[in-house]
Amino acid sequence: MVSGCSGIFRHNLKASGLRPDVPEISVRGRSLEGRPLFCEPVSSRAHPPGLEADPMAKVEKTDQEWRDQLTPEQYRVLRQGGTEYPGTGEYNHHHETGSYHCAACGSELFTSEGKYDSGCGWPAFWVAAAGDRIQRLEDTSHGMRRVEVRCARCDSHLGHVFEDGPQPTGERYCINSVCLQFRHK
């Protein structure tokens, strides 16, 4: 194991395309630059822990399993409905070509083609990768009426969607960076 590993974020590098030469690596935490810290090889499973071959199969885990998998900040936002401070997220001004996946379960949520700079302080998208990937819920917290968006696969909080986005959808998905994992195309 590499010394200095922190957090407990597990990810299948082969499936993400980051390291197609490696069957599977356990990643625990990120460097200050946001790069994964490679720690240890794990068994030759075909998918990350808890994920089935079906990319839309529901992912259900105990609270402790989520705590073990996610960093404290990811857990706070994804599982407890928290929010990052505006302008601080890794993907707010990110312009590379690829797709954005749920950091909890790996489901593809958005693509770079649907991303735009809304000036809101969080990554913004005008369209989801597929309509069935996002679940919408009424949110009346903080004295406001909004529409919360969650990952349809693992029920993790992602952010909110507003009706002030560009055409043709007119929607602005305002998503916390910590909820996303970018994969190059």
Buried (B, 14 or more C-beta within 10 A) or exposed (E): EEEEBEBBBBBBBBBBEBBEEEBBBBBBBBEEEEEBBBBEEBEEEEBBBBBEEEBEEEBEBEEEEBBBBBBEEBBBBBBEBBBBEEEEBBBBEBEEEBBBBBBBBBBBBBBBBBBEEBEBBBBBBBBBBBEEBBBEEEBEEEEEEBBBBBBBBBBBBBBBBBEEBEEEBEBBBBBBBBBBBBBEE
